[in-house]
């Protein structure tokens, strides 16, 4: 009888100790994931808090400024393309083919910006449009004269696409060839799958357009050549 009493007492003590261990683990998790009101407020604007319960891992801390710069560049280029589309959609120019081309490039750059914002937030970051980050792969946001003729507009668009391609390549290289602590294979794969091939194809297409139109305009009066080329762009 005494043996059973001792066994029951031992079991009760064991359950109490287990309960304390469970409570300790729970409190540890709550403490690790909790932040003060001030930390939460500053973290909303900076993307950094004292909490370890976040989605940040690998080299996101080192690559996030590069992606932020690329987001800002895509937004700026989307606006430039929109201005080009508006320029060729006026009653003076009336080039619906060129308007369609630049409207499509504007929409694509804007959609790329939205996709990158989602990618950054998925990895635990916060996009701050007021922060400018200049790196070796940054895309120039300096705006030139956008009221240009058809051939110069293609040259301008080709330069823009090469800049965006170079920026995407830089982010991919930064995520791939950095040190172990800064390397981020997931981000490298994301850029390789969603940007590198698409930008290369865009550069090839626009370079072909520019060369073809330049050859067509080597006549005394190129107005018919430009009109027919615009008709061709409408069908693309």
Secondary structure, DSSP 8 states (H G I E B T S, - for coil): -HHHHHHHHHHHHHHHHHHHHHHHHHHHHHHHH---HHHHHHHHHHS--S-S-SS--TTHHHHHHHHHHHHHHHHHHHHHHHHHHHHHTSTTT--HHHHHHHHHHHHHHHHHHHHHHHHHHHTT----TT-----TT------------HHHHHHHHHHHHHHHHHHHHHHHHHHHSS-TTT--HHHHHHHIIIIIHHHHHHHHHHHHHHHHHHHHT-SS-THHHHHHHHHHHHT-
